[in-house]
Amino acid sequence: MKRFAALIVCASMVFTLSLAGCGKKPEDVSVSDTDDTVQLGDVQDDPQKSEENSKDWVTLDGKSAKDAGDEMLTLVTHSLTCKSDDGKVLATGTHPEIILSENARKSYPKLVDAIAELNETWSTETRSAVSEYGYYRDDDDYFGDAPYASETTVEILRFDDHLMSMRMKYYDFSGGVHPMHAVGSVNLDPVTGKEIMLRDVLADTKGTPEIIKEELYSQYPDITDEFESFSYTGDEENAGFAQMLAKKLDEDSFTWFLLPDGLGITFSPYEIASYAAGYIDIVLPYKDYPDLVQKAYIPEGEQDMGKIVKTQEAQSENLPAEPSDYYEEDGEEYLYWEVGNPTWNEFYLNEYENPDAEHIKLKKLTDEKSEWLDTEKWAYDNGFDVARFPYADGNYYYEAINPIEYDYMFSELLIYYGKGLALAYDLDLNTLLNGPDEDTGKYSATTQYIRWARLVDGIVYVSVGHNGYSSVEPLSSYIVAINANSGEVVWRSDPLVSNANNFQIVGNTIICGYGFTAEDDYIYLLDLSTGQTVERIKVRSGPDQFEVVGDTLYVATYNTAYTFKIEQ
């Protein structure tokens, strides 16, 4: 079932969101109903509701009545319900709509389209999620009578000539042990209507990651080990965590706000710590860091948001229960597939085979052995990024979500156009990863998860594996090819050919590798159209990462750094 994708999809617009699950709720940025100034407060699960209940307003999608009034903005909460034929509530949802007053439209004409785009996204994705959740909930009694839910709420934290800053809260429940919660932010330039990135407002981008790290260590001393583990590095001097924060700054994936007293940053659960850590919130005061934020963006005192934003509730709307394979956004379709598992055995579909395909050869150039190769340092020294999600390949942006057992065991793959501006494909791979298969009904003996993925010419290639010896689950550590436009599994390679952190595609050849402790260690060359093994090359230890620069292949293994010449 599609579980968390509706939450993630809001990141596919002109902004970047930080999404994850939920646990305990430390303080987070919010706007109090009784205090109109921006302050820190508890994150709430229920959507913020206004005491006002007027149903007369003008909306951007043409719903009529009267203008939003003297306020610059009106924030409308739309409630959705999906019921069964006998009246049982199957799923519920809420989504916001921002209405610009006539004065705001005249003052900021270029903001109109940006707000309309946000409204359309929130409406389309929530409506689709509630209908789909209702469809699946109607056939699922495992979790009792609790309806599924998909809720998005928005708070306007700041609105002036320099910045329109919004905080989103997300809540999704579609079965499982607990709901999924997250926060995100959208920061727009009202004059241009363009997104403002965090690095655009900073006076010091180079030193900011270390400042954020120090504040996190100072304010959350009990979970510093978790920060390091979520940076996926083995750097004993904690440089790995700072590097991860620097990458987040470069990707603009922080949830951030410019508050009256400082730069506020919020991390959702699972973003830099475990589910149990909950939301993690810090403020970098302007008085302590006078050179951090550009002077033009520092707020001049506190805003009375009650005089700027009016809140209203729309009448609840009933939706049908129906599944969805695709959605439409900005005139572009993005597809959602629950990918099945035809068989655990190696196979390929003949219609995709390219019998005339030519494959590369690898000629070893260098072989530098050590007791242990620090892949992080190897990547840095050679100008690479460490292979991990999320990442971009120049054409697409890849994000893995929905961990199954541990935080890194992802089961769903999101693929965006470009650098994450619009969602292209959403692949739920849980059945493919862990069964049952259609051939025998067999489940995996241990948890398998997504290791890496690439989309080339409409086919998504995914590396799948588990942690442990092959004896635990010998039908693991393979690559599978999926038609992104139909959800059809095109081929499945032999097992035990791919458990490295990534793989590379050169022409008609996939370069991957497998190794684990006492097991044999090889680089594998696979045919792109069938997944069949073309060649294997013995190496000293298990491959960790592959990088291609021109006609040179760089390979990091557990204890050896290799380079190979790629011969066509």
MIMARSE-88610 format. One record per residue (C-alpha): x, y, z. Coordinates in steps of 0.2 Angstrom, whole numbers, plus 5000, padded with zeros to 4 digits. Each point is the difference from the previous one (the first is absolute). Layout:
# MIMARSE-88610
<px:X&py:Y&pz:Z> $
...
# end
This chain:
# MIMARSE-88610
<px:5000&py:5000&pz:5000> $
<px:5005&py:5018&pz:4997> $
<px:5004&py:5006&pz:5018> $
<px:5011&py:5015&pz:5001> $
<px:5001&py:5007&pz:4982> $
<px:4986&py:5012&pz:5002> $
<px:5010&py:5008&pz:5014> $
<px:5016&py:5001&pz:4989> $
<px:4992&py:5007&pz:4985> $
<px:4999&py:5018&pz:5006> $
<px:5018&py:5000&pz:4997> $
<px:4998&py:4999&pz:4982> $
<px:4996&py:5018&pz:4997> $
<px:5011&py:5015&pz:5001> $
<px:5006&py:4996&pz:5017> $
<px:5009&py:4987&pz:5010> $
<px:4992&py:4992&pz:5016> $
<px:5008&py:4990&pz:5014> $
<px:4989&py:4985&pz:5003> $
<px:5000&py:4985&pz:5011> $
<px:4991&py:4991&pz:5014> $
<px:4995&py:5005&pz:5018> $
<px:5003&py:4997&pz:5018> $
<px:5000&py:5010&pz:5015> $
<px:4998&py:5019&pz:4997> $
<px:5013&py:5012&pz:5006> $
<px:4997&py:5018&pz:4996> $
<px:4997&py:5006&pz:4983> $
<px:4996&py:5016&pz:4990> $
<px:4981&py:5004&pz:5001> $
<px:4988&py:5014&pz:5001> $
<px:4989&py:5001&pz:5015> $
<px:4981&py:5003&pz:4999> $
<px:5001&py:5012&pz:5015> $
<px:5017&py:5009&pz:4996> $
<px:5002&py:5007&pz:4983> $
<px:5019&py:5001&pz:5000> $
<px:5011&py:4986&pz:4994> $
<px:5006&py:4989&pz:5014> $
<px:5006&py:4983&pz:5004> $
<px:4986&py:4988&pz:5005> $
<px:4995&py:4981&pz:5000> $
<px:4997&py:4991&pz:4983> $
<px:4982&py:4995&pz:5000> $
<px:4993&py:4985&pz:4990> $
<px:4983&py:5008&pz:4998> $
<px:4998&py:5014&pz:4986> $
<px:4999&py:5017&pz:5007> $
<px:4982&py:5006&pz:5000> $
<px:4993&py:5018&pz:5001> $
<px:4986&py:5005&pz:5011> $
<px:4993&py:5010&pz:4985> $
<px:4989&py:4989&pz:4988> $
<px:4995&py:5012&pz:4986> $
<px:4997&py:4991&pz:4984> $
<px:5000&py:5016&pz:4989> $
<px:5017&py:5002&pz:4991> $
<px:5008&py:5001&pz:4983> $
<px:5012&py:4986&pz:4996> $
<px:5013&py:4999&pz:4987> $
<px:4992&py:4985&pz:4992> $
<px:4984&py:5010&pz:4996> $
<px:4989&py:4995&pz:5016> $
<px:4991&py:5016&pz:5003> $
<px:4992&py:5012&pz:5013> $
<px:5009&py:5015&pz:5006> $
<px:5018&py:5006&pz:5001> $
<px:5012&py:4995&pz:5014> $
<px:4997&py:5016&pz:5009> $
<px:5013&py:5013&pz:5006> $
<px:5013&py:4987&pz:5005> $
<px:5014&py:4996&pz:4987> $
<px:4996&py:4981&pz:5001> $
<px:4986&py:4988&pz:5004> $
<px:5005&py:4982&pz:5005> $
<px:4986&py:4988&pz:4996> $
<px:5000&py:4982&pz:5007> $
<px:4991&py:4988&pz:4989> $
<px:4994&py:4984&pz:5008> $
<px:4997&py:4984&pz:4990> $
<px:4991&py:4983&pz:5004> $
<px:4999&py:4984&pz:4991> $
<px:4986&py:4988&pz:5006> $
<px:4995&py:4982&pz:4996> $
<px:4983&py:4996&pz:4992> $
<px:4993&py:4997&pz:5018> $
<px:5007&py:5016&pz:5006> $
<px:5015&py:4995&pz:5009> $
<px:5014&py:5013&pz:5000> $
<px:5015&py:4992&pz:4990> $
<px:5012&py:5015&pz:4999> $
<px:5001&py:5018&pz:5004> $
<px:5011&py:5014&pz:4995> $
<px:5003&py:5019&pz:5000> $
<px:5009&py:5012&pz:4989> $
<px:5003&py:5018&pz:5000> $
<px:4996&py:5014&pz:4988> $
<px:5008&py:5017&pz:5000> $
<px:4990&py:5015&pz:4994> $
<px:5008&py:5016&pz:4996> $
<px:4990&py:5015&pz:5003> $
<px:4998&py:5013&pz:4985> $
<px:5013&py:5011&pz:5009> $
<px:5012&py:4986&pz:5001> $
<px:4997&py:4995&pz:4981> $
<px:5004&py:5018&pz:4995> $
<px:5015&py:5002&pz:5012> $
<px:5008&py:4983&pz:4995> $
<px:4993&py:4995&pz:4983> $
<px:5014&py:4987&pz:4997> $
<px:4995&py:4991&pz:5016> $
<px:4983&py:4996&pz:4993> $
<px:5006&py:4985&pz:4989> $
<px:5011&py:4993&pz:5013> $
<px:4986&py:5000&pz:5013> $
<px:4988&py:4992&pz:4987> $
<px:5013&py:4987&pz:4997> $
<px:5001&py:4995&pz:5018> $
<px:4982&py:5000&pz:5002> $
<px:4998&py:4988&pz:4985> $
<px:5013&py:4989&pz:5007> $
<px:4993&py:4999&pz:5018> $
<px:4982&py:4997&pz:4993> $
<px:5004&py:4987&pz:4986> $
<px:5012&py:4990&pz:5011> $
<px:4989&py:4999&pz:5016> $
<px:4984&py:4996&pz:4990> $
<px:5009&py:4986&pz:4990> $
<px:5007&py:4993&pz:5017> $
<px:4984&py:5000&pz:5009> $
<px:4991&py:4992&pz:4985> $
<px:5013&py:4987&pz:4999> $
<px:5002&py:4997&pz:5019> $
<px:4981&py:4998&pz:5000> $
<px:5001&py:4987&pz:4987> $
<px:5013&py:4990&pz:5009> $
<px:4992&py:5002&pz:5017> $
<px:4984&py:4993&pz:4994> $
<px:5008&py:4984&pz:4998> $
<px:5012&py:5000&pz:5016> $
<px:4993&py:4996&pz:5017> $
<px:5017&py:4997&pz:5008> $
<px:5001&py:5016&pz:5009> $
<px:4982&py:5000&pz:5007> $
<px:4988&py:5014&pz:4996> $
<px:5013&py:5014&pz:4999> $
<px:4998&py:5009&pz:4983> $
<px:5016&py:5004&pz:4990> $
<px:5005&py:5019&pz:4999> $
<px:5010&py:5012&pz:4989> $
<px:5001&py:5017&pz:5008> $
<px:5010&py:5015&pz:4994> $
<px:4999&py:5017&pz:5010> $
<px:5009&py:5016&pz:4998> $
<px:5005&py:5015&pz:5011> $
<px:5005&py:5017&pz:4993> $
<px:5015&py:5005&pz:5011> $
<px:5005&py:5016&pz:4991> $
<px:4994&py:5011&pz:4985> $
<px:5009&py:5015&pz:4995> $
<px:5009&py:5007&pz:4985> $
<px:5015&py:4989&pz:5003> $
<px:4993&py:4983&pz:5005> $
<px:4984&py:4990&pz:5000> $
<px:5004&py:4985&pz:5012> $
<px:4988&py:4986&pz:5002> $
<px:5001&py:4985&pz:5011> $
<px:4992&py:4983&pz:4995> $
<px:4995&py:4986&pz:5011> $
<px:4996&py:4983&pz:4993> $
<px:4991&py:4985&pz:5008> $
<px:4997&py:4984&pz:4990> $
<px:4993&py:4984&pz:5007> $
<px:4997&py:4985&pz:4988> $
<px:5002&py:4986&pz:5012> $
<px:5015&py:4995&pz:5009> $
<px:5007&py:5002&pz:5018> $
<px:4999&py:5019&pz:5000> $
<px:4995&py:5014&pz:4989> $
<px:5013&py:5010&pz:4990> $
<px:5003&py:5018&pz:5005> $
<px:5011&py:5013&pz:4993> $
<px:5003&py:5019&pz:4998> $
<px:5006&py:5010&pz:4985> $
<px:5002&py:5018&pz:4995> $
<px:4997&py:5011&pz:4985> $
<px:5009&py:5017&pz:4999> $
<px:4996&py:5011&pz:4985> $
<px:5005&py:5017&pz:4994> $
<px:4983&py:5009&pz:4999> $
<px:5007&py:5012&pz:4987> $
<px:5006&py:4987&pz:4988> $
<px:4989&py:4985&pz:5005> $
<px:5016&py:4990&pz:5000> $
<px:5006&py:4988&pz:5014> $
<px:5013&py:5006&pz:5011> $
<px:5013&py:4987&pz:5005> $
<px:5009&py:5000&pz:5017> $
<px:5017&py:5004&pz:4993> $
<px:4992&py:5015&pz:4991> $
<px:4997&py:5009&pz:5017> $
<px:5016&py:4995&pz:5008> $
<px:5015&py:5011&pz:5001> $
<px:5011&py:4985&pz:5005> $
<px:4996&py:4984&pz:4991> $
<px:5017&py:4992&pz:5003> $
<px:4999&py:5001&pz:5019> $
<px:4982&py:4996&pz:5002> $
<px:5000&py:4981&pz:5000> $
<px:5013&py:5000&pz:5014> $
<px:4989&py:5013&pz:5010> $
<px:4985&py:4989&pz:4998> $
<px:5009&py:4985&pz:5006> $
<px:5007&py:5009&pz:5015> $
<px:4983&py:5006&pz:5005> $
<px:4992&py:4982&pz:4997> $
<px:5014&py:4993&pz:5011> $
<px:4997&py:5013&pz:5013> $
<px:4981&py:4999&pz:5001> $
<px:4999&py:4981&pz:4998> $
<px:5015&py:4992&pz:5008> $
<px:4991&py:4984&pz:5004> $
<px:4998&py:4995&pz:4981> $
<px:5016&py:5006&pz:4992> $
<px:5004&py:4981&pz:4996> $
<px:4984&py:5000&pz:4990> $
<px:5005&py:5015&pz:4990> $
<px:5017&py:4992&pz:4995> $
<px:4991&py:4984&pz:4996> $
<px:4988&py:5009&pz:4989> $
<px:5014&py:5008&pz:4990> $
<px:5005&py:4983&pz:4994> $
<px:5018&py:5002&pz:5003> $
<px:5013&py:4992&pz:5011> $
<px:5010&py:5016&pz:5004> $
<px:5005&py:5000&pz:5018> $
<px:5002&py:5019&pz:5000> $
<px:4982&py:5003&pz:4995> $
<px:5005&py:5008&pz:4984> $
<px:4988&py:4989&pz:4991> $
<px:4985&py:5008&pz:5009> $
<px:5006&py:5018&pz:4995> $
<px:5002&py:4994&pz:4982> $
<px:4983&py:4993&pz:5000> $
<px:4993&py:5017&pz:5006> $
<px:5010&py:5009&pz:4987> $
<px:4992&py:4989&pz:4986> $
<px:4983&py:5004&pz:5007> $
<px:5004&py:5018&pz:4999> $
<px:5006&py:4998&pz:4982> $
<px:4984&py:4990&pz:4996> $
<px:4989&py:5012&pz:5009> $
<px:4992&py:4986&pz:5010> $
<px:4999&py:5009&pz:5017> $
<px:4983&py:5005&pz:5007> $
<px:5004&py:5018&pz:5005> $
<px:4992&py:5016&pz:5006> $
<px:5006&py:5018&pz:5003> $
<px:4993&py:5003&pz:5017> $
<px:5000&py:5017&pz:5010> $
<px:5014&py:4994&pz:5010> $
<px:5010&py:4989&pz:4989> $
<px:5001&py:4987&pz:4986> $
<px:4989&py:4985&pz:5005> $
<px:5004&py:4982&pz:4993> $
<px:4989&py:4985&pz:5003> $
<px:5004&py:4982&pz:4997> $
<px:4986&py:4987&pz:4998> $
<px:5002&py:4983&pz:5008> $
<px:5011&py:4988&pz:4990> $
<px:5009&py:5015&pz:4992> $
<px:5015&py:5001&pz:5011> $
<px:4995&py:4989&pz:5014> $
<px:4989&py:4985&pz:5004> $
<px:4981&py:5000&pz:5000> $
<px:5000&py:5000&pz:5019> $
<px:5010&py:5017&pz:5000> $
<px:4985&py:5008&pz:4993> $
<px:5001&py:5018&pz:4993> $
<px:5017&py:5009&pz:5003> $
<px:4999&py:5019&pz:5000> $
<px:5014&py:5013&pz:5002> $
<px:5001&py:5019&pz:4998> $
<px:5016&py:5009&pz:4996> $
<px:4997&py:5017&pz:5008> $
<px:5005&py:5015&pz:4990> $
<px:5008&py:5008&pz:5015> $
<px:5012&py:4984&pz:5002> $
<px:5003&py:4999&pz:4982> $
<px:4999&py:5018&pz:4993> $
<px:5009&py:4995&pz:4984> $
<px:4990&py:4985&pz:4995> $
<px:4985&py:5007&pz:4992> $
<px:5000&py:5015&pz:4987> $
<px:4994&py:5016&pz:5008> $
<px:4986&py:5002&pz:4987> $
<px:4991&py:4984&pz:5005> $
<px:5001&py:5003&pz:5019> $
<px:4982&py:5004&pz:5006> $
<px:4997&py:5017&pz:5007> $
<px:4991&py:4996&pz:5016> $
<px:4986&py:4988&pz:5002> $
<px:4985&py:4999&pz:4988> $
<px:4982&py:5000&pz:5006> $
<px:4995&py:4985&pz:4989> $
<px:4982&py:5002&pz:5005> $
<px:4999&py:5016&pz:4991> $
<px:5007&py:4992&pz:4984> $
<px:4992&py:4983&pz:5000> $
<px:4982&py:4995&pz:5002> $
<px:4995&py:4982&pz:5002> $
<px:4984&py:4991&pz:4994> $
<px:4993&py:4983&pz:4998> $
<px:4992&py:4993&pz:4985> $
<px:4985&py:4989&pz:5000> $
<px:5006&py:4981&pz:5000> $
<px:5000&py:4991&pz:4984> $
<px:4996&py:4982&pz:4997> $
<px:5011&py:4990&pz:4988> $
<px:4999&py:4983&pz:4991> $
<px:5011&py:4985&pz:5005> $
<px:5011&py:4996&pz:4985> $
<px:5018&py:4995&pz:4996> $
<px:5012&py:5011&pz:4990> $
<px:5014&py:4995&pz:4989> $
<px:5005&py:5017&pz:4995> $
<px:4998&py:5019&pz:5004> $
<px:5002&py:5016&pz:4991> $
<px:5010&py:5014&pz:5005> $
<px:5005&py:5016&pz:4990> $
<px:4993&py:4991&pz:4985> $
<px:5012&py:4986&pz:5002> $
<px:4994&py:4983&pz:5006> $
<px:5010&py:4990&pz:5013> $
<px:4997&py:4982&pz:5002> $
<px:4997&py:4989&pz:5015> $
<px:5003&py:4981&pz:5000> $
<px:4999&py:4987&pz:5013> $
<px:5013&py:4989&pz:4991> $
<px:4997&py:4981&pz:5002> $
<px:5012&py:4985&pz:5002> $
<px:4998&py:4988&pz:4985> $
<px:5013&py:4988&pz:5006> $
<px:5015&py:4999&pz:5011> $
<px:5009&py:4991&pz:4986> $
<px:5011&py:5009&pz:4987> $
<px:4990&py:5004&pz:4984> $
<px:4997&py:5013&pz:4987> $
<px:4987&py:5004&pz:4987> $
<px:5005&py:4997&pz:4982> $
<px:4992&py:5015&pz:4993> $
<px:5012&py:5011&pz:5009> $
<px:5016&py:4990&pz:4995> $
<px:5013&py:5009&pz:4989> $
<px:5009&py:4986&pz:4992> $
<px:5012&py:5011&pz:4991> $
<px:5006&py:5009&pz:5016> $
<px:5018&py:5003&pz:5001> $
<px:5008&py:5000&pz:5018> $
<px:5015&py:5009&pz:5008> $
<px:5016&py:4991&pz:5006> $
<px:5010&py:5006&pz:5015> $
<px:5019&py:5001&pz:5000> $
<px:5007&py:5002&pz:5017> $
<px:5011&py:5016&pz:5002> $
<px:5004&py:5002&pz:5018> $
<px:4998&py:4989&pz:5016> $
<px:5003&py:5009&pz:5017> $
<px:4998&py:4988&pz:5015> $
<px:4998&py:5005&pz:5018> $
<px:4994&py:4993&pz:5016> $
<px:4984&py:5009&pz:4998> $
<px:4994&py:5012&pz:4987> $
<px:4990&py:5015&pz:5006> $
<px:4988&py:5002&pz:4986> $
<px:4995&py:5017&pz:5007> $
<px:5018&py:5007&pz:4998> $
<px:5002&py:4990&pz:4984> $
<px:4985&py:5009&pz:4992> $
<px:5005&py:5017&pz:5007> $
<px:5018&py:4998&pz:4994> $
<px:4994&py:4996&pz:4982> $
<px:4986&py:5013&pz:4999> $
<px:4985&py:4988&pz:5002> $
<px:4985&py:5000&pz:5012> $
<px:4998&py:4985&pz:5011> $
<px:4986&py:4989&pz:4992> $
<px:4985&py:5002&pz:5010> $
<px:4982&py:5006&pz:4998> $
<px:4994&py:5013&pz:4996> $
<px:5011&py:5004&pz:4985> $
<px:4999&py:5007&pz:4982> $
<px:5007&py:4993&pz:4984> $
<px:4998&py:5016&pz:4990> $
<px:4984&py:4994&pz:4992> $
<px:4990&py:4994&pz:5015> $
<px:5000&py:5002&pz:5019> $
<px:4997&py:4984&pz:5010> $
<px:4993&py:4998&pz:5018> $
<px:4997&py:4984&pz:5009> $
<px:4986&py:5000&pz:5014> $
<px:4990&py:4989&pz:5011> $
<px:5013&py:4990&pz:5010> $
<px:4994&py:4983&pz:5004> $
<px:5010&py:4994&pz:5015> $
<px:5014&py:5011&pz:5003> $
<px:5002&py:5019&pz:4995> $
<px:5010&py:4996&pz:4984> $
<px:4989&py:4985&pz:4994> $
<px:4990&py:5010&pz:4987> $
<px:4986&py:4992&pz:4991> $
<px:4994&py:5014&pz:4988> $
<px:5008&py:5010&pz:4987> $
<px:4996&py:5017&pz:4994> $
<px:5008&py:5007&pz:4984> $
<px:4999&py:5019&pz:4996> $
<px:5004&py:5009&pz:4984> $
<px:5016&py:5010&pz:5001> $
<px:5005&py:5005&pz:5017> $
<px:4984&py:4995&pz:5009> $
<px:4988&py:5013&pz:4992> $
<px:4986&py:4989&pz:4995> $
<px:4996&py:4982&pz:5004> $
<px:5001&py:4988&pz:4985> $
<px:4998&py:4982&pz:5008> $
<px:4996&py:4993&pz:5017> $
<px:5004&py:4981&pz:5001> $
<px:4994&py:4990&pz:5015> $
<px:5012&py:4985&pz:5000> $
<px:4995&py:4992&pz:5017> $
<px:4992&py:4984&pz:4991> $
<px:5015&py:4999&pz:4988> $
<px:5012&py:5001&pz:5014> $
<px:4993&py:4988&pz:5012> $
<px:4986&py:4991&pz:4992> $
<px:4989&py:4990&pz:4998> $
<px:5005&py:4996&pz:4982> $
<px:4987&py:4996&pz:4987> $
<px:5008&py:4983&pz:4996> $
<px:5001&py:4991&pz:5017> $
<px:4993&py:5012&pz:5013> $
<px:5017&py:5000&pz:5008> $
<px:5005&py:5015&pz:5012> $
<px:5018&py:5005&pz:5003> $
<px:5009&py:4992&pz:5015> $
<px:5006&py:5017&pz:5005> $
<px:4997&py:5018&pz:4997> $
<px:5005&py:5006&pz:4982> $
<px:5001&py:5018&pz:4996> $
<px:5005&py:5013&pz:4986> $
<px:5019&py:5003&pz:4999> $
<px:5001&py:5010&pz:4984> $
<px:4990&py:5005&pz:4985> $
<px:5002&py:5008&pz:4983> $
<px:4987&py:5005&pz:4986> $
<px:5007&py:4998&pz:4982> $
<px:4988&py:5001&pz:4985> $
<px:4984&py:4996&pz:5009> $
<px:5007&py:4985&pz:5010> $
<px:5004&py:5001&pz:5019> $
<px:5015&py:4990&pz:5005> $
<px:4999&py:4996&pz:5019> $
<px:5013&py:4991&pz:5011> $
<px:4992&py:4990&pz:5013> $
<px:5009&py:4991&pz:5015> $
<px:5000&py:4996&pz:5019> $
<px:5012&py:5001&pz:5014> $
<px:5008&py:4984&pz:5003> $
<px:5008&py:4984&pz:4993> $
<px:4992&py:4993&pz:4984> $
<px:4996&py:4984&pz:5010> $
<px:4986&py:5010&pz:5009> $
<px:4992&py:5004&pz:4983> $
<px:5009&py:4994&pz:4985> $
<px:4987&py:5008&pz:4988> $
<px:5006&py:5017&pz:5004> $
<px:5013&py:5013&pz:4995> $
<px:4994&py:5002&pz:4982> $
<px:4995&py:5013&pz:4987> $
<px:4982&py:5001&pz:4993> $
<px:4994&py:5011&pz:4985> $
<px:4982&py:5007&pz:5000> $
<px:4991&py:5009&pz:4986> $
<px:4997&py:5017&pz:5008> $
<px:4985&py:5003&pz:4989> $
<px:4991&py:4984&pz:5003> $
<px:5006&py:4993&pz:5017> $
<px:5005&py:4984&pz:4991> $
<px:5015&py:4991&pz:5006> $
<px:5012&py:4998&pz:4985> $
<px:5013&py:4989&pz:5007> $
<px:5008&py:4993&pz:5016> $
<px:5019&py:4996&pz:5000> $
<px:5008&py:4986&pz:5009> $
<px:5001&py:5002&pz:5019> $
<px:5016&py:5005&pz:5009> $
<px:5007&py:5012&pz:4986> $
<px:4996&py:5017&pz:5008> $
<px:5001&py:5005&pz:5018> $
<px:5012&py:5015&pz:4998> $
<px:4993&py:5018&pz:5005> $
<px:4997&py:5003&pz:4981> $
<px:5003&py:4994&pz:4982> $
<px:5004&py:5009&pz:4984> $
<px:4992&py:4998&pz:4982> $
<px:5012&py:5003&pz:4985> $
<px:4992&py:4997&pz:4983> $
<px:4992&py:4982&pz:5001> $
<px:5009&py:4995&pz:5015> $
<px:4996&py:5001&pz:5019> $
<px:5015&py:5000&pz:5011> $
<px:4996&py:4994&pz:5017> $
<px:5009&py:4989&pz:5014> $
<px:4997&py:4988&pz:5014> $
<px:5010&py:4994&pz:5015> $
<px:4998&py:4997&pz:5018> $
<px:5013&py:4995&pz:5014> $
<px:5004&py:4982&pz:4996> $
<px:4991&py:4999&pz:4983> $
<px:5007&py:5002&pz:4983> $
<px:5003&py:5018&pz:4994> $
<px:4997&py:5005&pz:4982> $
<px:4996&py:5014&pz:4988> $
<px:4986&py:4995&pz:4989> $
<px:4995&py:5006&pz:4982> $
<px:4982&py:4998&pz:4996> $
<px:4991&py:5001&pz:4983> $
<px:4989&py:5016&pz:5001> $
<px:4985&py:4992&pz:4991> $
<px:4999&py:4983&pz:5009> $
<px:5010&py:5001&pz:5016> $
<px:5010&py:4985&pz:4995> $
<px:5019&py:4999&pz:5006> $
<px:5012&py:5005&pz:4986> $
<px:5016&py:4999&pz:5011> $
<px:5006&py:4999&pz:5017> $
<px:5017&py:5007&pz:5007> $
<px:5007&py:4994&pz:5016> $
<px:5005&py:5013&pz:5013> $
<px:5008&py:4999&pz:5017> $
<px:4985&py:5006&pz:5010> $
<px:4982&py:5005&pz:4998> $
<px:4997&py:5015&pz:4989> $
<px:4992&py:5015&pz:5009> $
<px:4999&py:5013&pz:4986> $
<px:5002&py:5002&pz:4981> $
<px:5003&py:5017&pz:4991> $
<px:5003&py:5003&pz:4982> $
<px:5010&py:5015&pz:4993> $
<px:5003&py:5000&pz:4981> $
<px:5007&py:4983&pz:4996> $
<px:5006&py:4996&pz:5018> $
<px:4991&py:4990&pz:5013> $
<px:5004&py:5004&pz:5018> $
<px:4996&py:4986&pz:5012> $
<px:5000&py:5000&pz:5019> $
<px:5000&py:4983&pz:5009> $
<px:5002&py:4996&pz:5018> $
<px:5019&py:5001&pz:5000> $
<px:5005&py:5005&pz:4982> $
<px:4998&py:5014&pz:4988> $
<px:5000&py:4995&pz:4982> $
<px:5000&py:5009&pz:4984> $
<px:4995&py:4992&pz:4983> $
<px:5001&py:5006&pz:4982> $
<px:4983&py:4998&pz:4992> $
<px:5002&py:4993&pz:4983> $
<px:4985&py:5000&pz:4988> $
# end
